[in-house]
């Protein structure tokens, strides 16, 4: 039998509230995610535990028997973990998912700056593509999401359900390795055929670049020679002289300053983006609520990296 502890905790919560929506709020997840977890528990024990035909919902006779076991297991486990870890809820780390480039280059200086205004802030960060991050946020399997927002609105999230803070601005720049004279080895203005280092089809930044090029003749000059989902991967290939790529400016700040990379096109080829921190308003984890209240009080220029 393959059981997850959180399913047992969900079941105990549901037995107490007799409401899927109230239990979901108590467990800090969305109601659809909570319902799926109760179904998963029933499938694992191969017994129907919840009588969904009544309002409020009730437990089946099997569910009432299983509740005793579930409560004992949850209480014993929590007591053991509290003793071993000596941790309090107040110090519970926040789970954050972030786009790869933001996790590598943006997050460390930003979280350090934020903690100067708010104090120590325990966090756990997982890097993933934006599509996966959105799914994790919607399922209630993370507390916060750090992601790009662009003017082409290639990521649609309901602002009421998923409120956000704008915490930074960034430009995606077309860049190239320089030649011996310091000019771009590959130029968007002058070259008839340009080796193009592209984001993969599903990558958020790739969709943003495609929207820029959608109706522009330039796209006919670009021949794709390499694809990856990560901006850092494209940066490495540009530094090898493999072609032109659009890369967020904070990823290549030092390379541009030192002249190791140069612009491959004029400023009208830049793509402005925002960086936003998202949460789900349906999830009411104390640490997230506390952080959100504190961030509201901070000056906007302090939040902006």
C-alpha positions as CSV (number, residue, x, y, z in Angstrom):
1,X,0.0,0.0,0.0
2,X,1.5,3.4,-1.1
3,X,0.1,6.1,1.2
4,X,1.2,9.8,1.5
5,X,1.0,11.4,4.9
6,X,-0.6,14.5,3.4
7,X,-3.6,12.3,2.3
8,X,-4.1,11.2,5.9
9,X,-4.0,14.7,7.1
10,X,-6.4,15.8,4.4
11,X,-8.8,13.0,5.5
12,X,-8.6,14.0,9.1
13,X,-9.3,17.6,8.1
14,X,-12.3,16.6,6.0
15,X,-13.7,14.5,8.9
16,X,-13.6,17.6,11.0
17,X,-15.1,20.1,8.6
18,X,-17.4,17.9,6.5
19,X,-16.7,20.3,3.7
20,X,-14.3,20.0,0.8
21,X,-14.0,23.7,0.4
22,X,-13.4,24.5,4.1
23,X,-10.9,21.6,4.3
24,X,-9.0,22.8,1.3
25,X,-8.6,26.3,2.9
26,X,-7.5,24.6,6.1
27,X,-4.9,22.5,4.2
28,X,-3.7,25.5,2.1
29,X,-4.5,23.9,-1.2
30,X,-7.1,24.6,-3.9
31,X,-10.4,22.6,-3.7
32,X,-9.8,20.6,-6.9
33,X,-6.3,19.5,-5.7
34,X,-7.8,18.6,-2.3
35,X,-10.5,16.5,-3.9
36,X,-8.0,14.7,-6.0
37,X,-5.9,13.8,-2.9
38,X,-8.9,12.4,-1.1
39,X,-9.7,10.3,-4.2
40,X,-6.0,9.1,-4.3
41,X,-6.3,8.0,-0.6
42,X,-9.5,6.0,-1.4
43,X,-7.8,4.4,-4.3
44,X,-4.7,3.5,-2.2
45,X,-6.8,1.8,0.5
46,X,-9.3,0.5,-2.1
47,X,-12.3,1.6,0.0
48,X,-14.8,4.5,-0.4
49,X,-14.2,6.6,2.7
50,X,-16.4,9.6,2.0
51,X,-20.1,9.7,1.4
52,X,-20.4,12.5,-1.2
53,X,-24.2,12.1,-1.6
54,X,-25.0,14.2,1.6
55,X,-24.5,17.8,2.5
56,X,-22.5,18.3,4.5
57,X,-20.4,15.3,3.3
58,X,-20.2,12.3,5.7
59,X,-18.0,9.3,6.2
60,X,-18.9,5.8,5.2
61,X,-18.8,3.1,7.9
62,X,-15.4,2.2,6.5
63,X,-14.3,5.8,6.6
64,X,-15.3,6.1,10.3
65,X,-13.2,3.1,11.2
66,X,-10.3,4.3,9.1
67,X,-10.5,7.8,10.8
68,X,-9.2,6.4,14.1
69,X,-6.2,4.9,12.4
70,X,-5.5,8.0,10.4
71,X,-5.7,10.3,13.4
72,X,-3.3,8.1,15.4
73,X,-0.8,7.9,12.6
74,X,-0.9,11.7,12.0
75,X,-0.6,12.6,15.7
76,X,2.3,10.1,16.3
77,X,4.2,11.3,13.2
78,X,3.7,15.0,14.1
79,X,4.9,14.5,17.7
80,X,7.9,12.6,16.5
81,X,8.9,15.1,13.9
82,X,8.4,18.1,16.3
83,X,10.6,16.4,18.8
84,X,13.3,15.6,16.2
85,X,13.3,18.9,14.4
86,X,12.4,21.3,17.1
87,X,10.7,23.5,14.4
88,X,7.8,25.8,14.8
89,X,5.3,26.8,12.2
90,X,6.6,30.4,12.4
91,X,9.9,29.2,11.0
92,X,8.4,27.0,8.3
93,X,10.2,27.5,4.9
94,X,8.2,28.9,2.0
95,X,8.3,26.7,-1.1
96,X,9.0,28.8,-4.2
97,X,9.1,27.6,-7.9
98,X,10.9,29.8,-10.4
99,X,11.9,29.9,-14.1
100,X,15.4,28.5,-14.5
101,X,17.0,31.8,-15.5
102,X,15.4,33.6,-12.5
103,X,16.4,30.9,-10.1
104,X,20.1,31.1,-11.2
105,X,20.7,34.8,-11.8
106,X,17.8,36.8,-10.3
107,X,16.7,35.1,-7.2
108,X,19.9,35.2,-5.0
109,X,20.4,39.0,-5.0
110,X,16.6,39.7,-4.9
111,X,15.9,37.5,-1.8
112,X,19.0,38.9,-0.1
113,X,17.6,42.4,-0.7
114,X,14.1,41.5,0.5
115,X,15.5,40.0,3.7
116,X,17.2,43.2,4.5
117,X,13.7,44.8,4.7
118,X,11.8,41.9,6.3
119,X,14.3,39.9,8.3
120,X,15.2,36.2,7.9
121,X,13.0,34.4,5.4
122,X,13.5,30.6,5.1
123,X,12.7,29.5,1.6
124,X,13.1,26.4,-0.6
125,X,13.6,27.1,-4.3
126,X,12.9,24.7,-7.2
127,X,13.7,25.7,-10.8
128,X,11.4,24.5,-13.6
129,X,9.9,25.7,-16.8
130,X,7.1,28.3,-16.5
131,X,4.4,25.9,-17.7
132,X,5.3,23.4,-15.0
133,X,5.5,26.1,-12.4
134,X,2.0,27.4,-13.2
135,X,0.6,23.8,-12.9
136,X,2.4,23.4,-9.5
137,X,0.9,26.8,-8.3
138,X,-2.6,25.9,-9.4
139,X,-2.4,22.5,-7.7
140,X,-1.4,24.2,-4.4
141,X,2.0,22.3,-4.4
142,X,4.0,25.5,-3.9
143,X,3.6,28.7,-1.9
144,X,4.9,31.2,-4.4
145,X,5.9,31.4,-8.1
146,X,8.6,33.6,-9.5
147,X,8.0,34.1,-13.2
148,X,8.2,36.5,-16.2
149,X,5.2,38.5,-17.3
150,X,5.3,40.0,-20.8
151,X,3.3,42.6,-22.7
152,X,2.1,39.9,-25.2
153,X,0.3,38.1,-22.4
154,X,1.6,34.7,-23.3
155,X,0.9,33.6,-19.7
156,X,-2.8,33.9,-18.7
157,X,-3.5,33.9,-14.9
158,X,-6.6,35.3,-13.3
159,X,-5.4,38.3,-11.3
160,X,-8.0,37.8,-8.5
161,X,-7.2,34.1,-8.0
162,X,-3.4,34.5,-8.5
163,X,-2.4,38.0,-7.3
164,X,1.1,39.1,-7.9
165,X,3.8,41.7,-7.0
166,X,6.0,43.3,-9.7
167,X,9.5,42.8,-8.4
168,X,11.7,43.6,-11.3
169,X,12.0,44.7,-14.9
170,X,14.2,43.1,-17.5
171,X,15.0,43.4,-21.2
172,X,15.7,40.5,-23.5
173,X,18.5,41.5,-25.8
174,X,19.7,39.9,-29.1
175,X,23.4,39.3,-28.5
176,X,26.4,37.8,-30.4
177,X,30.0,37.1,-29.9
178,X,32.1,40.1,-31.1
179,X,34.5,39.9,-34.0
180,X,38.1,41.2,-33.8
181,X,36.9,44.8,-34.2
182,X,34.4,44.4,-31.4
183,X,31.4,44.4,-33.7
184,X,28.8,41.6,-33.6
185,X,30.0,38.4,-35.3
186,X,26.4,38.0,-36.5
187,X,24.2,41.1,-37.1
188,X,20.4,41.4,-37.4
189,X,20.9,44.5,-39.5
190,X,23.4,43.3,-42.0
191,X,23.6,39.5,-42.3
192,X,21.4,37.8,-44.9
193,X,21.4,34.5,-43.1
194,X,21.9,34.4,-39.3
195,X,22.5,31.3,-37.2
196,X,19.8,31.4,-34.6
197,X,20.0,29.9,-31.1
198,X,16.4,29.3,-30.1
199,X,14.4,28.5,-27.0
200,X,12.4,25.3,-27.3
201,X,8.8,25.4,-28.5
202,X,7.2,25.2,-25.0
203,X,9.6,27.6,-23.3
204,X,8.0,30.8,-22.1
205,X,10.8,33.0,-23.3
206,X,10.6,31.3,-26.7
207,X,7.0,32.2,-27.1
208,X,7.8,35.8,-26.2
209,X,10.5,35.9,-28.9
210,X,8.2,34.3,-31.5
211,X,5.6,36.9,-30.8
212,X,8.1,39.6,-31.5
213,X,9.2,38.0,-34.8
214,X,5.7,36.8,-35.9
215,X,5.1,39.4,-38.5
216,X,8.6,40.7,-39.1
217,X,10.7,39.8,-42.2
218,X,13.7,39.2,-39.9
219,X,12.4,35.7,-39.0
220,X,13.1,34.7,-42.6
221,X,16.8,35.4,-42.1
222,X,17.1,33.3,-39.0
223,X,18.1,29.7,-39.4
224,X,17.8,27.7,-36.2
225,X,21.0,25.8,-35.4
226,X,20.4,25.0,-31.7
227,X,17.5,24.8,-29.2
228,X,17.2,24.7,-25.4
229,X,14.7,25.7,-22.8
230,X,17.2,27.6,-20.7
231,X,18.6,31.0,-21.2
232,X,21.9,30.0,-19.6
233,X,22.3,27.3,-22.2
234,X,21.8,29.8,-25.0
235,X,24.3,32.1,-23.3
236,X,26.9,29.4,-23.3
237,X,26.4,28.8,-27.1
238,X,26.6,32.5,-27.9
239,X,29.9,32.6,-26.0
240,X,31.1,29.8,-28.3
241,X,30.3,31.9,-31.4
242,X,27.5,29.6,-32.5
243,X,25.0,32.3,-33.3
244,X,22.5,35.0,-32.1
245,X,20.1,34.6,-29.1
246,X,17.7,36.7,-27.1
247,X,18.8,36.6,-23.5
248,X,17.5,38.4,-20.4
249,X,19.9,41.3,-19.6
250,X,20.6,40.3,-16.0
251,X,22.0,37.0,-17.2
252,X,24.6,38.7,-19.4
253,X,25.4,41.9,-17.5
254,X,29.0,41.1,-16.8
255,X,29.6,39.7,-20.4
256,X,28.3,42.9,-21.9
257,X,30.3,45.1,-19.6
258,X,33.5,43.2,-20.3
259,X,32.8,43.1,-24.1
260,X,32.7,39.3,-24.2
261,X,29.2,39.7,-25.7
262,X,27.8,42.6,-27.8
263,X,24.4,43.5,-29.0
264,X,23.4,41.9,-32.3
265,X,20.7,44.5,-33.1
266,X,19.4,47.9,-32.2
267,X,17.2,48.7,-29.2
268,X,13.9,48.2,-31.1
269,X,14.7,44.5,-31.0
270,X,14.7,44.5,-27.2
271,X,11.8,42.7,-25.5
272,X,10.7,44.3,-22.2
273,X,9.5,42.0,-19.5
274,X,8.3,42.2,-15.9
275,X,9.3,39.8,-13.2
276,X,6.5,39.0,-10.8
277,X,6.0,37.0,-7.6
278,X,2.7,35.1,-7.7
279,X,0.6,33.4,-5.0
280,X,-2.8,31.6,-5.0
281,X,-5.4,33.6,-3.1
282,X,-7.3,30.4,-2.4
283,X,-4.4,29.1,-0.3
284,X,-4.0,30.6,3.2
285,X,-0.8,29.3,4.6
286,X,0.2,31.5,7.5
287,X,3.8,32.2,6.3
288,X,2.5,33.3,2.8
289,X,-0.2,35.6,4.4
290,X,2.5,37.1,6.6
291,X,4.9,37.7,3.8
292,X,2.2,39.2,1.6
293,X,1.2,41.7,4.3
294,X,4.8,42.7,4.9
295,X,5.4,43.2,1.2
296,X,2.4,45.4,0.9
297,X,4.0,47.8,3.4
298,X,7.3,48.0,1.6
299,X,8.0,50.8,-0.8
300,X,7.6,49.7,-4.5
301,X,11.2,50.8,-5.3
302,X,12.4,48.5,-2.5
303,X,10.6,45.5,-4.0
304,X,12.0,46.2,-7.4
305,X,15.4,44.5,-8.0
